[in-house]
Amino acid sequence: MQVEQSQLKCAVVDDSRLQRLAIVKLIDEHSSLELVAEWNNAIETKNGLLDTPVDLLFLDIEMPILTGFDLLDDLENKPHIIFVTGKTKYAFKAFDYDAIDYLRKPLKKDRFNAAVEKALSMSRLNSEQASIEDDDYIFVKSNLKKRKIFLSQLKYVEALGDYVKLIMEDGDPIVVLATMKSFEAELPSDRFLRIHKSYIVNLDKVERYNSRNIEIADEKIPLSRHKKHSLIEALSG
């Protein structure tokens, strides 16, 4: 579920109109929430979710015919859930459903806002992870194992004798048995450039350069004189 950091589309499910109004008031006062629907039972909610995309559901548990748990059991694609109920006895079961939080009625504004912050953090995390998962990647063999390397995380490649060393955004360098020429062929030429006999750089990571060096995250990497024009062209393109 990929959402903008600044806003979550949310809905309220409660068979009590007064309770729905109390939650709606808190939603309206929160700049990161957008109310898109109110439903008063599980069946209405299940049907409504078919046409109304929702990131976050404020869900009552005790409702006529079907409970909030019954609703979640019936949903194939579940939004994030914050349970809102008058009983504490369901708290343990609620977290079997990966609930973000469990709020007791009557709601307190500071407790409500704390739960929303958890939901926003979870959504940001999911969005970042989705961005990484959607990114291009290659597999490399390192220490007799195949490893997936996301290209957006690869800062540069350094020659190391019969090996190449991959310098990543996070984590330790990864050493791969390969020549620079063969490894260069694995990388998309519009995103990576060999700027020196011993270095290939991720063009997106280049912060500064001069006639002798380029800088990536405060690291200086030598630039071959005959590669400067190629670098300028690649960065301007």
Disulfide bonds with the S-S distance in Angstrom:
none
